[in-house]
């Protein structure tokens, strides 16, 4: 089978000496990222303070626009932040948690950072309700929708569950939340770049994510989307001087928020991280997330078939429409198996209560699917007691 996406392999140096199945955790670095980091060093060393007025100040939105093209956001609707924890904290700080509408609905399979932030809001009056998973893989949609009621202020859900790659129905969740007057913040970290996302069509109020994983943008480049019509009514308590309407007035009084998405910024942005991240966004946009998704469905389906044929339990959905880009395989001594795979340059990771996470991406060859299952079989046999 001809696979045009394999033409991108030469853009990722790490693929030359590893079998790379860890893009759900850290996407491979594009070759051109080194040039972008050199560009940052050159600008800093030659332009110095002038760099702020020559592009650095606008980078949190300019780089956000590159992500916006991938996730269906409009121009100027995505701001860049150091990580998702900061972005989620900004969202949470926009609300009053002392009224009767003080409930946050989430799922127990949400990423722990999000849950930590939500539960800390208890000191401000928030009540967190998490919907349990019956199988450790999926989240029952009916129970999640039933938990969203007239006392709900915010619904915080992962589009794709990090442990199992289960895809949640963001449209149904958003429609239910809006029907009862609640808002939705979607964590799209495990979907952006691997599963098509169109935030405007879905109607979500907020979305957070980062560049470390499928977007191949590296650490330090998280992002926040806020629905444009909400801007005038939101005044985040997690804020800083960049959010001010006139930041260079250095007014020590009460903040007057910028009229645009700058109101969701805070302190000095991570400029080197933004330089580094751009190459991945550009490559993903050119490769096309729809193309990446089609290949991902084909390869993850094949992985599941081979894993089950080898006698391993699969802890990801079998239905491709409900599965993101990762296949989680539960094997005996999974942590130890993972450590040995890493030693052999087969890059995967392990999550307690789930198993070994295997993530083909658009640069993965079909031959590598065979290799990873064969290697897991080999290591598992070697670790069995004599």
C-alpha positions in Angstrom: 0.0 0.0 0.0 1.3 3.4 -0.9 1.4 5.7 2.1 2.1 9.3 1.1 2.4 10.4 4.8 5.6 8.3 5.1 7.2 11.0 3.1 7.3 13.0 6.3 9.6 10.5 8.1 12.7 12.3 6.9 11.6 15.4 8.8 11.9 13.6 12.2 15.5 12.6 13.1 14.6 10.4 16.1 12.9 7.9 13.7 16.3 7.0 12.2 17.3 5.0 15.3 14.1 4.3 17.3 10.8 2.6 16.9 8.6 5.5 17.9 5.2 4.8 19.5 5.1 7.6 22.1 3.5 10.5 20.2 0.6 10.5 22.7 3.2 11.6 25.3 5.9 13.4 23.4 5.7 13.8 19.6 8.9 13.5 17.6 10.8 16.7 17.1 10.8 18.1 13.5 14.2 18.6 12.0 13.4 22.3 11.3 12.7 23.0 15.0 16.5 23.3 15.6 16.5 26.1 13.0 13.6 27.8 14.8 15.5 27.7 18.1 18.6 29.1 16.4 16.4 31.8 15.1 15.3 32.6 18.6 18.9 32.8 19.8 19.8 35.0 16.8 17.0 37.4 17.4 17.7 37.7 21.1 21.4 38.2 20.6 21.1 40.8 17.8 17.8 42.6 18.4 17.7 42.3 22.2 14.9 44.4 23.8 13.7 45.5 20.3 12.5 42.0 19.7 9.4 42.6 21.8 8.1 45.3 19.4 9.3 43.3 16.4 7.1 40.3 17.0 7.6 38.7 20.4 4.7 40.6 22.0 2.3 39.3 19.4 3.6 35.7 19.5 1.0 34.3 22.0 -1.7 35.1 19.5 0.3 34.7 16.3 1.3 31.2 17.2 -2.2 30.5 18.6 -3.5 31.2 15.1 -1.4 28.3 13.7 -3.2 26.0 16.2 -6.5 27.6 15.4 -6.2 26.4 11.9 -5.9 22.8 13.2 -8.7 22.9 15.8 -11.3 25.0 14.0 -10.9 28.2 15.9 -11.1 31.7 14.4 -8.3 34.2 14.0 -7.2 35.6 17.4 -9.3 33.1 19.4 -6.4 31.0 20.8 -3.8 32.3 23.3 -0.6 30.5 24.2 0.3 29.5 27.8 3.1 27.4 29.4 0.8 24.4 29.9 -2.8 23.2 30.4 -2.7 23.6 34.1 -2.3 27.4 33.6 -5.0 27.5 30.9 -7.5 25.5 33.0 -6.8 27.7 36.0 -7.5 30.8 33.9 -10.9 29.3 32.9 -11.8 28.3 36.5 -10.9 31.8 37.8 -13.5 33.4 35.6 -16.4 32.2 37.8 -18.0 32.9 41.1 -18.3 29.6 43.1 -20.3 30.9 46.0 -23.8 30.8 44.4 -26.1 27.8 44.1 -24.8 27.2 40.6 -21.4 26.0 41.9 -21.1 22.5 40.5 -18.3 21.2 38.3 -19.1 18.0 36.4 -16.2 15.9 35.2 -15.3 12.3 34.6 -13.1 10.2 36.9 -10.9 9.4 33.9 -10.1 13.0 33.3 -6.4 13.9 33.4 -5.4 14.3 37.1 -4.1 17.9 36.7 -7.6 19.0 35.7 -9.2 17.3 38.7 -6.6 18.7 41.1 -7.5 22.2 39.9 -11.2 21.6 40.2 -11.0 20.1 43.7 -8.9 23.0 44.9 -11.8 25.2 44.0 -13.7 23.6 46.9 -12.1 26.2 49.2 -14.0 28.9 47.1 -17.3 27.0 47.3 -17.2 24.8 44.2 -18.6 21.2 44.3 -17.0 18.6 42.0 -19.0 15.7 40.8 -17.1 13.0 38.8 -18.8 10.4 36.7 -17.4 6.9 37.2 -16.3 4.6 34.4 -17.8 1.1 34.5 -14.9 -0.5 32.6 -11.9 1.7 33.1 -12.0 2.5 29.4 -15.2 4.4 28.6 -17.3 7.1 30.2 -21.1 6.4 30.1 -22.6 9.3 28.2 -26.0 9.0 29.7 -24.7 9.2 33.2 -22.5 12.2 32.3 -25.4 14.0 30.7 -27.6 13.2 33.7 -25.0 14.7 36.1 -25.2 18.1 34.2 -28.1 20.0 35.8 -29.3 23.6 36.6 -26.7 23.8 39.5 -23.8 23.1 37.1 -21.5 26.0 36.4 -18.8 24.2 34.4 -18.5 20.9 32.6 -14.8 19.8 32.3 -14.2 16.8 30.1 -11.4 15.3 28.0 -12.3 14.9 24.4 -10.1 11.8 24.3 -9.3 9.9 27.5 -5.6 9.8 28.1 -5.5 6.2 29.5 -7.7 4.4 27.0 -8.1 6.8 24.0 -11.9 6.7 24.4 -13.5 9.5 22.3 -16.3 11.4 24.1 -19.2 13.0 22.4 -18.4 16.7 22.8 -21.4 17.8 20.8 -23.9 16.0 23.0 -22.1 17.2 26.2 -22.1 20.8 25.0 -25.7 20.7 23.9 -26.8 19.4 27.3 -24.7 21.9 29.2 -26.0 24.9 27.3 -29.6 23.7 27.7 -29.3 24.0 31.5 -27.1 27.2 31.4 -23.7 25.6 32.0 -20.4 26.1 30.1 -18.0 23.5 28.8 -14.2 23.4 28.9 -12.8 20.6 26.8 -9.3 19.2 27.2 -8.3 18.4 23.6 -4.7 17.5 24.4 -5.1 13.9 23.2 -7.2 14.7 20.1 -5.7 17.8 18.5 -3.4 16.6 15.7 -4.7 13.0 15.8 -8.5 13.4 15.7 -10.3 16.1 13.7 -11.6 18.9 16.0 -13.7 21.9 15.0 -14.3 23.9 18.2 -16.6 26.5 16.5 -18.9 23.8 15.1 -19.0 21.9 18.4 -19.9 25.1 20.2 -17.7 24.5 23.2 -17.0 27.5 25.4 -13.4 26.8 26.3 -10.8 24.4 25.1 -7.3 23.7 26.4 -4.4 21.6 25.1 -0.7 21.5 24.5 1.9 20.9 21.9 3.9 18.1 23.6 2.0 15.2 22.0 0.4 14.8 18.6 1.2 18.3 17.5 5.0 17.6 17.7 5.6 21.1 19.2 7.5 20.2 22.3 6.9 21.4 25.9 6.1 24.9 27.1 3.4 25.7 24.5 0.0 25.1 26.0 -3.0 26.9 24.5 -6.5 28.2 25.5 -9.5 28.8 23.2 -12.3 31.0 24.5 -15.5 31.4 22.5 -15.4 34.9 21.1 -18.9 36.1 22.3 -17.9 35.3 25.9 -14.9 37.6 26.0 -16.7 40.8 27.3 -18.3 38.9 30.3 -15.2 37.1 31.5 -12.7 38.6 33.9 -10.2 36.0 35.0 -8.6 36.3 38.5 -5.6 34.4 37.2 -4.2 37.3 35.3 -1.3 39.6 34.7 0.0 42.7 33.0 -0.4 41.4 29.5 -4.1 41.1 30.0 -4.5 44.9 30.6 -6.0 47.2 28.0 -3.0 49.5 28.3 -0.2 47.3 29.7 2.5 49.8 29.1 0.8 52.4 31.2 1.9 50.3 34.2 -1.3 51.4 36.1 -1.1 49.9 39.6 -4.9 50.2 40.1 -7.6 47.6 39.3 -7.0 45.9 36.0 -8.9 47.1 33.0 -9.1 44.1 30.7 -8.1 44.1 27.0 -11.1 43.8 24.7 -9.7 40.9 22.8 -8.2 37.5 23.7 -5.2 39.2 25.3 -7.5 39.5 28.4 -6.7 35.8 29.0 -3.0 36.2 29.1 -1.1 36.9 32.3 2.7 37.2 32.7 5.6 37.1 30.2 5.1 34.3 27.6 7.5 31.4 27.0 9.0 32.9 23.8 11.6 30.0 23.2 8.8 27.5 23.5 6.7 29.3 21.0 9.5 29.4 18.5 10.0 25.6 19.0 6.4 24.8 18.6 5.6 26.3 15.2 7.3 23.7 13.0 5.0 20.9 14.3 1.9 22.9 13.7 2.9 23.8 10.2 3.7 20.1 9.3 0.5 18.8 10.9 -1.6 21.4 8.9 0.2 20.4 5.7 -0.2 16.7 6.3 -3.9 17.2 7.1 -5.5 15.9 10.3 -8.2 14.1 8.2 -5.5 12.2 6.5 -3.7 11.5 9.8 -7.0 10.2 11.3 -7.7 7.8 8.4 -4.2 6.3 8.8 -4.6 6.2 12.5 -7.8 4.2 12.4 -6.2 1.7 10.0 -3.1 1.3 12.0 -4.7 1.2 15.5 -7.2 -1.4 14.2 -4.4 -3.5 12.9 -2.5 -3.2 16.3 -5.6 -4.3 18.2 -6.0 -7.3 16.0 -2.3 -8.3 16.4 -2.3 -7.7 20.1 -5.4 -9.9 20.7 -4.0 -12.6 18.4 -0.9 -12.6 20.6 -3.1 -13.1 23.6 -2.9 -9.6 25.1 -5.8 -7.7 26.6 -6.6 -4.5 24.9 -7.8 -1.6 27.1 -8.9 0.7 24.3 -12.3 0.9 22.5 -12.6 -1.6 19.6 -15.0 0.7 17.7 -12.8 3.1 15.6 -15.2 6.0 15.9 -14.8 5.8 19.7 -11.0 5.4 19.7 -8.3 8.1 19.5 -4.8 7.5 18.3 -3.6 5.2 21.1 -3.9 1.5 21.8 -3.4 0.5 25.4 -2.3 -3.1 25.8 -2.4 -4.8 29.1 0.3 -7.4 29.6 1.8 -9.2 32.6 4.5 -7.1 34.3 3.6 -4.2 32.1 5.8 -1.7 33.8 8.9 -3.9 33.6 8.1 -4.8 30.0 7.9 -1.1 29.2 11.3 -0.4 30.8 12.9 -3.1 28.7 11.3 -1.9 25.5 12.7 1.6 26.2 16.1 0.1 26.7 15.8 -1.5 23.3 14.8 1.8 21.7 11.1 0.9 21.3 9.5 4.0 22.7 6.2 3.4 24.5 5.0 4.2 28.0 3.0 2.6 30.8 0.0 3.9 32.8 -1.1 2.1 36.1 -4.5 0.6 35.9 -4.3 0.6 32.1 -1.2 -0.9 30.5 1.3 -0.1 27.8 0.3 2.8 25.6 1.2 2.4 21.9 0.7 5.3 19.6 1.4 5.2 15.9 1.4 8.6 14.2 1.4 9.8 10.6 5.1 9.0 10.3 4.7 5.4 11.5 5.3 2.6 9.0 3.2 -0.6 9.0 6.4 -2.7 9.5 6.8 -1.0 12.9 3.4 -2.3 14.0 4.7 -5.8 13.5 7.9 -5.0 15.3 6.3 -3.6 18.5 4.0 -6.6 19.0 6.8 -9.0 18.3 9.1 -7.2 20.8 6.4 -7.1 23.5 6.0 -10.9 23.0 9.7 -11.4 23.3 10.1 -9.3 26.4 7.1 -10.8 28.1 8.4 -14.3 27.5 11.8 -13.3 28.9 10.3 -12.0 32.1 8.2 -15.1 32.7 9.5 -17.2 35.7 11.5 -20.2 34.6 
